[in-house]
Amino acid sequence: MEILQPAGWVRPRGYSNGMAASGRTVCVSGMIGWDAQGQFHTDDFAGQVRQALQNIVDVLAEANARPEHIVRMTWYITDKKEYIAAYKEIGGAYRDIIGKHYPTMTAVQVSALIEDRAKVEIEVTAIVPE
């Protein structure tokens, strides 16, 4: 896996501008902050992020993939201000579950998610080396 950082560009914080990798592609659909039985345990933004990230890791494991194989993440959030206010807690959850691996990321505020109680939905693409 190669991080793509053009010369002279400011290094991004918490994500990469681009990544190149080859291997088996694993796509994980949008994961939200409920458990394996489809139950929410919190309405706390960072708490839902923690659960969504754990769900991603659990799905990746089914393909013998690990967090460090993630090359792209897309975050759909329902409230930009709530997301920004929870940066510190989100960062802690991210490091606890994903580690110090920072793939390409996009975050988009949306008006709503399909599950009314969900505050965040995260989808990923991973490339597992062959």
C-alpha positions as YAML, in Angstrom:
chain: A
units: angstrom
residues:
- id: 1
  name: MET
  ca: [0.00, 0.00, 0.00]
- id: 2
  name: GLU
  ca: [1.34, 3.38, -0.97]
- id: 3
  name: ILE
  ca: [0.23, 6.73, 0.46]
- id: 4
  name: LEU
  ca: [-0.01, 9.34, -2.29]
- id: 5
  name: GLN
  ca: [1.20, 12.73, -1.04]
- id: 6
  name: PRO
  ca: [2.06, 15.23, -3.79]
- id: 7
  name: ALA
  ca: [5.24, 17.22, -3.20]
- id: 8
  name: GLY
  ca: [4.55, 20.61, -1.68]
- id: 9
  name: TRP
  ca: [1.05, 19.73, -0.45]
- id: 10
  name: VAL
  ca: [0.16, 20.26, 3.19]
- id: 11
  name: ARG
  ca: [-0.04, 16.88, 4.92]
- id: 12
  name: PRO
  ca: [-3.66, 16.18, 5.92]
- id: 13
  name: ARG
  ca: [-4.53, 15.38, 9.54]
- id: 14
  name: GLY
  ca: [-6.30, 12.11, 10.18]
- id: 15
  name: TYR
  ca: [-6.56, 10.93, 6.56]
- id: 16
  name: SER
  ca: [-4.56, 10.55, 3.34]
- id: 17
  name: ASN
  ca: [-5.09, 12.41, 0.07]
- id: 18
  name: GLY
  ca: [-4.69, 9.22, -1.92]
- id: 19
  name: MET
  ca: [-3.66, 5.59, -1.67]
- id: 20
  name: ALA
  ca: [-2.57, 2.97, -4.19]
- id: 21
  name: ALA
  ca: [-2.80, -0.76, -3.47]
- id: 22
  name: SER
  ca: [-3.22, -4.06, -5.23]
- id: 23
  name: GLY
  ca: [-4.87, -7.24, -4.02]
- id: 24
  name: ARG
  ca: [-8.32, -8.55, -3.15]
- id: 25
  name: THR
  ca: [-10.94, -5.79, -2.88]
- id: 26
  name: VAL
  ca: [-13.30, -5.94, 0.10]
- id: 27
  name: CYS
  ca: [-16.24, -3.51, 0.22]
- id: 28
  name: VAL
  ca: [-18.15, -2.91, 3.42]
- id: 29
  name: SER
  ca: [-21.55, -1.28, 3.20]
- id: 30
  name: GLY
  ca: [-22.49, 1.64, 5.38]
- id: 31
  name: MET
  ca: [-22.19, 0.59, 9.01]
- id: 32
  name: ILE
  ca: [-24.14, 2.47, 11.66]
- id: 33
  name: GLY
  ca: [-23.93, 2.57, 15.43]
- id: 34
  name: TRP
  ca: [-26.01, -0.47, 16.28]
- id: 35
  name: ASP
  ca: [-24.82, -3.88, 17.43]
- id: 36
  name: ALA
  ca: [-24.92, -7.23, 15.63]
- id: 37
  name: GLN
  ca: [-28.59, -7.66, 16.60]
- id: 38
  name: GLY
  ca: [-29.56, -4.26, 15.19]
- id: 39
  name: GLN
  ca: [-29.91, -2.60, 18.59]
- id: 40
  name: PHE
  ca: [-28.66, 0.88, 19.48]
- id: 41
  name: HIS
  ca: [-27.05, 1.23, 22.91]
- id: 42
  name: THR
  ca: [-26.41, 4.96, 22.78]
- id: 43
  name: ASP
  ca: [-27.48, 8.18, 21.10]
- id: 44
  name: ASP
  ca: [-24.04, 9.67, 21.81]
- id: 45
  name: PHE
  ca: [-22.34, 10.59, 18.53]
- id: 46
  name: ALA
  ca: [-18.90, 9.26, 19.47]
- id: 47
  name: GLY
  ca: [-20.49, 6.13, 20.94]
- id: 48
  name: GLN
  ca: [-22.23, 5.43, 17.65]
- id: 49
  name: VAL
  ca: [-18.96, 6.02, 15.77]
- id: 50
  name: ARG
  ca: [-17.20, 3.53, 18.06]
- id: 51
  name: GLN
  ca: [-19.85, 0.88, 17.36]
- id: 52
  name: ALA
  ca: [-19.87, 1.57, 13.60]
- id: 53
  name: LEU
  ca: [-16.08, 1.21, 13.46]
- id: 54
  name: GLN
  ca: [-16.23, -2.04, 15.42]
- id: 55
  name: ASN
  ca: [-18.90, -3.31, 13.02]
- id: 56
  name: ILE
  ca: [-16.57, -2.50, 10.11]
- id: 57
  name: VAL
  ca: [-13.68, -4.42, 11.70]
- id: 58
  name: ASP
  ca: [-15.99, -7.39, 12.34]
- id: 59
  name: VAL
  ca: [-17.13, -7.48, 8.70]
- id: 60
  name: LEU
  ca: [-13.56, -7.08, 7.42]
- id: 61
  name: ALA
  ca: [-12.51, -10.06, 9.55]
- id: 62
  name: GLU
  ca: [-14.93, -12.24, 7.58]
- id: 63
  name: ALA
  ca: [-12.67, -11.65, 4.55]
- id: 64
  name: ASN
  ca: [-9.45, -12.08, 6.55]
- id: 65
  name: ALA
  ca: [-8.97, -8.33, 6.24]
- id: 66
  name: ARG
  ca: [-7.73, -6.00, 8.94]
- id: 67
  name: PRO
  ca: [-8.13, -2.26, 9.54]
- id: 68
  name: GLU
  ca: [-4.74, -1.53, 7.99]
- id: 69
  name: HIS
  ca: [-6.11, -2.84, 4.68]
- id: 70
  name: ILE
  ca: [-8.67, -0.03, 4.47]
- id: 71
  name: VAL
  ca: [-7.91, 2.33, 1.58]
- id: 72
  name: ARG
  ca: [-11.10, 4.43, 1.58]
- id: 73
  name: MET
  ca: [-13.72, 5.52, 4.11]
- id: 74
  name: THR
  ca: [-16.82, 7.59, 3.51]
- id: 75
  name: TRP
  ca: [-18.58, 9.03, 6.55]
- id: 76
  name: TYR
  ca: [-22.18, 10.22, 6.32]
- id: 77
  name: ILE
  ca: [-23.06, 12.37, 9.31]
- id: 78
  name: THR
  ca: [-26.36, 13.97, 10.26]
- id: 79
  name: ASP
  ca: [-24.96, 16.93, 12.20]
- id: 80
  name: LYS
  ca: [-21.65, 18.62, 11.34]
- id: 81
  name: LYS
  ca: [-21.56, 20.57, 14.62]
- id: 82
  name: GLU
  ca: [-22.11, 17.44, 16.69]
- id: 83
  name: TYR
  ca: [-19.39, 15.67, 14.69]
- id: 84
  name: ILE
  ca: [-16.90, 18.51, 15.24]
- id: 85
  name: ALA
  ca: [-17.77, 18.75, 18.94]
- id: 86
  name: ALA
  ca: [-16.97, 15.03, 19.32]
- id: 87
  name: TYR
  ca: [-13.60, 15.13, 17.44]
- id: 88
  name: LYS
  ca: [-11.55, 14.15, 20.50]
- id: 89
  name: GLU
  ca: [-13.78, 11.20, 21.42]
- id: 90
  name: ILE
  ca: [-14.08, 10.12, 17.79]
- id: 91
  name: GLY
  ca: [-10.29, 10.22, 17.45]
- id: 92
  name: GLY
  ca: [-9.91, 8.06, 20.55]
- id: 93
  name: ALA
  ca: [-12.43, 5.52, 19.28]
- id: 94
  name: TYR
  ca: [-10.76, 5.50, 15.87]
- id: 95
  name: ARG
  ca: [-7.29, 4.86, 17.31]
- id: 96
  name: ASP
  ca: [-8.65, 2.15, 19.67]
- id: 97
  name: ILE
  ca: [-10.35, 0.24, 16.86]
- id: 98
  name: ILE
  ca: [-8.61, 1.14, 13.58]
- id: 99
  name: GLY
  ca: [-5.21, 2.11, 14.99]
- id: 100
  name: LYS
  ca: [-2.83, 4.63, 13.49]
- id: 101
  name: HIS
  ca: [-3.84, 3.88, 9.92]
- id: 102
  name: TYR
  ca: [-5.31, 6.84, 8.03]
- id: 103
  name: PRO
  ca: [-6.77, 5.93, 4.63]
- id: 104
  name: THR
  ca: [-8.48, 8.32, 2.24]
- id: 105
  name: MET
  ca: [-11.60, 9.72, 3.88]
- id: 106
  name: THR
  ca: [-14.57, 11.83, 2.95]
- id: 107
  name: ALA
  ca: [-17.16, 13.14, 5.39]
- id: 108
  name: VAL
  ca: [-20.50, 14.41, 4.15]
- id: 109
  name: GLN
  ca: [-23.36, 15.92, 6.12]
- id: 110
  name: VAL
  ca: [-26.68, 14.45, 5.07]
- id: 111
  name: SER
  ca: [-30.20, 15.46, 6.06]
- id: 112
  name: ALA
  ca: [-31.01, 12.01, 7.45]
- id: 113
  name: LEU
  ca: [-30.01, 8.36, 7.40]
- id: 114
  name: ILE
  ca: [-32.40, 5.49, 6.72]
- id: 115
  name: GLU
  ca: [-32.35, 4.40, 10.38]
- id: 116
  name: ASP
  ca: [-33.87, 7.34, 12.27]
- id: 117
  name: ARG
  ca: [-31.72, 6.87, 15.37]
- id: 118
  name: ALA
  ca: [-28.43, 6.66, 13.43]
- id: 119
  name: LYS
  ca: [-26.16, 9.71, 13.58]
- id: 120
  name: VAL
  ca: [-23.32, 8.33, 11.42]
- id: 121
  name: GLU
  ca: [-22.91, 5.78, 8.67]
- id: 122
  name: ILE
  ca: [-19.48, 4.70, 7.46]
- id: 123
  name: GLU
  ca: [-18.62, 2.65, 4.38]
- id: 124
  name: VAL
  ca: [-15.15, 1.35, 3.53]
- id: 125
  name: THR
  ca: [-13.12, -0.24, 0.79]
- id: 126
  name: ALA
  ca: [-10.18, -2.41, 1.77]
- id: 127
  name: ILE
  ca: [-7.48, -4.01, -0.38]
- id: 128
  name: VAL
  ca: [-6.05, -7.21, 1.07]
- id: 129
  name: PRO
  ca: [-2.57, -8.04, -0.31]
- id: 130
  name: GLU
  ca: [-2.42, -11.34, -2.18]
...
